[in-house]
């Protein structure tokens, strides 16, 4: 069985038995998929704190009955994620964080729970309007202090809280299209972090289109699919009859109950 939810940002209490009692009845052959901004390998202001938090949450998720899968979002430590070992799993490539915690990589097609699934992570950060500070600058912490003194809070630090790999490469996008063509441009489910351009416009006018949302719009036009799930916009909403925005909700695509 498959369940799907939205952003976690390194905080996974939505998977406690009190909030997700269904998880108690699941097995490792059941899957919970997170639609980006997993954040489980990013928390911590120092290397020690980051690794301590990372180890804690990966082990915590690893003790759950189910298998945790996620796509990457924009708030993701892409450098650290790309250090993880890559292996073949259910027809596609994954970064394996633990035996039951895996990253579903961009442009892959998997056979999971009897369903054919296409995944494509990433998104453009919308909380960087005050600028990006380069951690390679020896004075970057002082720059952060000055930003805060000036009331500038919508900034990120390259290599610490922001990575340019949040948006895909041309190779990743082409890889996704080629994989979809192998399956006749037909899948059961699509999981992404951001939405195609036309769907994003229905959510809010504060988000600008970019090369990734336009790419996903192209996928939406050419690919036959049953349901598409995405996160990023911090709400739980049905956008169309087969397109769904998730944040706090944990839903089953096969037995979907959605207001």
Secondary structure, DSSP 8 states (H G I E B T S, - for coil): -EEEE---TT--GGGSTTT-GGGGG--TTSEEEEES---TTT--SSHHHHHHHHHHHHHHHHTSSSEEEEE--SSS-HHHHTTS-EEEETTEEEEEEETTEEEE-TTEEEEETTEEEEEE-----SS-TTEEEETTSTTHHHHHHHHHHTT--SEEEETTTB-GGGS--HHHHHHHHHHHHHTTTB-SEEEESS--HHHHHHH-TTS---HHHHHHHHHHHH-B-SEEEE-SSS--EE-SSSEEE-SS--B-STT----
